[in-house]
Amino acid sequence: MLSSPSTMPSQAPALTGLGVKGAALHQQATAELAVALLRPTVPEHEIHQHQHADMHLVLLLAGTYVSDAAGMPALCTGPAVILNPPGTEHRDRFRSHDGLFLTVTMPAAVLERLSDGRSIGDEPRRLPRRSLSCALSLLPEVRRWEPASPLAIETIVTELVADALPRPLPKVGDKLQRVLDRLEADGLPVPTLEELASIADLHPVYLARAFRKRHGIAPSDYLRRLRLHRAVSLIVRRRPLSFVATELGFFDESHLHRCFVAEFGITPGAFRQLALSRAEVSHVQDARLRRR
């Protein structure tokens, strides 16, 4: 279990673990980890290739992000979870001025304990989409920090580390990846099961079973979860909830509200307050960026 927390000032010196220096909106630490909600403060051209000894877990919430991590698109504009193992060398950086991200930093020895001695390798990688809902639960913990928060964060990180551990891929792994690519494609209508089966060159029944076995949910639930993860990005960017609901195809704001609470255990409005509290810090940093 983690030791008792020692609270850090919310406007502590800029963090450098990511290479993307950040102004801390909220920042807490124990003897074994540090967690912070940050805004980037350094322009992209000033970020250089670098290496760090500790593990860094990065939860991207808003902004346009460039990453060397496996599984990341050329430009990431939606929420994502990136695991940078100890010793990772990379040049991750924000391309936009409106970034928002949360980091958990942990020494290699603590990571080894949480992973029960199993190696997570040395390659930075994007964690699967199922990890995102778990990672988002870090946000209220760093915001409301109380005696049980270290235990909660340790539990959350342990689950995320488990997602990063090597898992045997099913024989249809490449075929299922084609299905994921179709589900995550922007601007296309919702596919039928027959279309997905055709993409994977599998019988529809076998595809449905293989997809659930691999991802824990049906393709339809994966689409619903993806839509909510896109809602996170729009909410953090201060889009009105009515706009978010319309833009992402919810019936109305109430429908968005119900689905968001079911997925994340928090209302969209409360989530926005958590993510944007102390936003005056970001305004100052954005102004500095524009002057560079």
Summary of the structure (lengths in Angstrom):
residues: 292
radius of gyration: 19.2
end to end distance: 43.8
largest distance: 57.3
contacts: 896
relative contact order: 0.13
helix: 45%
strand: 17%
